[in-house]
Amino acid sequence: ELVALARATIAAHGAVFGVQNIELELFRVRSFGALRLVQFQQQHADVPVYASFFNIVYFQRDDALVLTSIGGEVFPELAHRLAGRSVPERSVDEIAALARDWVGRDRVLGLRRPVVGHPTGEIDSQEDPLVLEIAARRRADNKGVEPTLVYRTWVEADAPRARYELLIDAITGEVIGAYDTICEVDLTGTVQGWTSPSLLPDVASNPETLQPLPSFRVTVPGAG
C-alpha cells in the first residue's frame, strides 16, 4: 500500500522533479518513528545508477499518511547521453586484476596484503556476478559530469587498516573513483565499574564504589 501510494505520488508530481520519464526501481522502505520513507533507485536499461535515489517521506497521522517531503538526485538525460555505448564483456578475474593493478600503482596508500572483493561477496569467486552500474564522472574539461558505466568493487587491507570502494570504468577499465569507507573516530573517556575498595571483603562495612577499570578493552560497533 505504501509503495503504491509512493508510485501514485510520482505519477502525479514527478514532472515537477523531472522524473516522469525516469526508470525508478524500489530500493527500500524504512520507518523512523511516525515517518515512512520510500526510496527508489534510478535505473537505465535495468542497470542501477550509482548513488542516484529519489525519496518520498510520509508522516503517519492516525490512519492517514501525509506527504512530508519528496526529492532526490537523478540524471534525467541518461537515455540520450548513453545512446550508442556498447559495454565489452569483462570477467570477474579481469575486474579483480584491474583493482589489484590500482593498488600496485598507488604508492601513497602503502597497502599490504590487499584483498579484492565485491559488495555482495568475494569477487575472486567465479560464481559471484559482476554488477554493472552507472556513475557520474567529471568531464575532462571540468564542466559538469557525465554518466559512465562502471563496475563497483572494493579493496581491503589490514596494514594499514583500509577498505576502499572502487568504481571501474566498464569500457576503459580505468579506476575513476576510490572512496575510503572506513570512518576514523577518536574516543576519550574512562571505563568505570562498581567494585569493592582495597582487598577487604564485599560486606556491608565495605560497600561497593564506582572506580576506574584499568586495561579495559572497549568495542565500538561500526568502528574499524
RAVEN-V86315 format. One record per pair of residues at least 4 apart in sequence whose ideal C-beta (glycine too) atoms are under 8 Angstrom apart, sorted by sequence separation. I is the first residue (numbers start at 1). J is the second residue. If there is no record, write none. Layout:
i=(I;I)
j=(J;J)
This chain:
i=(1;2;3;4;5;6;7;8;9;10;13;14;18;31;43;60;61;77;78;79;90;91;92;93;94;95;96;97;98;99;100;101;102;117;118;121;124;138;139;157;169;196;202;14;15;19;31;32;43;44;60;61;90;106;117;118;123;139;157;168;169;196;201;14;30;31;42;43;59;75;103;117;122;138;139;156;157;168;169;196;200;202;29;30;41;42;58;59;116;117;121;123;138;139;155;156;168;169;14;29;41;58;103;116;120;137;155;156;167;168;198;10;11;28;29;30;58;59;120;136;137;154;155;166;167;197;10;29;42;57;58;118;136;137;154;167;196;28;41;42;56;57;103;120;136;137;154;155;166;167;196;26;27;41;42;57;118;119;135;136;153;154;165;166;196;197;26;27;40;41;56;57;118;134;135;152;153;165;195;196;10;26;27;39;40;55;56;100;134;152;164;165;194;195;197;25;39;40;55;134;135;152;153;164;194;24;25;39;40;55;100;133;134;151;152;164;165;194;195;24;25;38;39;54;55;99;132;133;150;151;163;164;193;194;24;25;37;38;54;132;133;150;162;163;192;193;195;23;24;37;38;53;132;133;150;151;163;192;22;23;37;38;52;53;54;96;131;149;150;162;192;193;23;36;52;53;130;131;148;149;161;191;192;35;36;51;52;148;149;190;191;3;25;35;36;52;35;36;99;34;35;49;191;3;27;34;49;150;2;34;96;150;154;191;95;96;148;36;49;10;24;123;92;93;187;6;22;40;42;92;135;137;5;35;42;92;93;119;187;2;6;44;92;119;133;3;19;44;95;118;119;185;2;42;92;117;118;17;92;116;117;44;92;116;117;132;185;116;117;137;183;90;115;137;183;184;114;115;135;183;114;115;135;182;114;10;111;113;87;112;113;10;111;112;113;119;9;112;109;111;111;6;110;109;111;22;82;103;5;17;102;109;17;22;99;17;19;21;99;100;109;2;18;22;78;95;99;13;17;19;96;9;18;95;75;5;9;75;90;163;87;2;161;85;102;81;82;81;82;99;78;99;98;75;95;102;98;99;102;98;94;90;52;88;48;50;87;88;90;49;50;51;87;47;48;49;50;51;47;48;49;50;85;47;44;49;50;47;50;44;50)
j=(5;6;7;8;9;10;11;12;13;14;17;18;22;35;47;64;65;81;82;83;94;95;96;97;98;99;100;101;102;103;104;105;106;121;122;125;128;142;143;161;173;200;206;19;20;24;36;37;48;49;65;66;95;111;122;123;128;144;162;173;174;201;206;20;36;37;48;49;65;81;109;123;128;144;145;162;163;174;175;202;206;208;36;37;48;49;65;66;123;124;128;130;145;146;162;163;175;176;22;37;49;66;111;124;128;145;163;164;175;176;206;19;20;37;38;39;67;68;129;145;146;163;164;175;176;206;20;39;52;67;68;128;146;147;164;177;206;39;52;53;67;68;114;131;147;148;165;166;177;178;207;38;39;53;54;69;130;131;147;148;165;166;177;178;208;209;39;40;53;54;69;70;131;147;148;165;166;178;208;209;24;40;41;53;54;69;70;114;148;166;178;179;208;209;211;40;54;55;70;149;150;167;168;179;209;40;41;55;56;71;116;149;150;167;168;180;181;210;211;41;42;55;56;71;72;116;149;150;167;168;180;181;210;211;42;43;55;56;72;150;151;168;180;181;210;211;213;42;43;56;57;72;151;152;169;170;182;211;42;43;57;58;72;73;74;116;151;169;170;182;212;213;44;57;73;74;151;152;169;170;182;212;213;57;58;73;74;170;171;212;213;26;48;58;59;75;59;60;123;59;60;74;216;29;53;60;75;176;29;61;123;177;181;218;123;124;176;65;78;40;54;153;123;124;218;38;54;72;74;124;167;169;38;68;75;125;126;152;220;36;40;78;126;153;167;38;54;79;130;153;154;220;38;78;128;153;154;54;129;153;154;82;130;154;155;170;223;155;156;176;222;130;155;177;223;224;155;156;176;224;156;157;177;224;157;54;155;157;132;157;158;56;157;158;159;165;56;159;157;159;160;56;160;160;162;74;134;155;58;70;155;162;71;76;153;72;74;76;154;155;164;58;74;78;134;151;155;70;74;76;153;67;76;153;134;65;70;136;151;224;149;65;224;149;166;146;147;147;149;166;147;168;168;147;168;175;173;175;178;175;173;170;134;170;131;133;170;171;173;133;134;135;171;132;133;134;135;136;133;134;135;136;171;134;134;147;150;149;152;147;167)
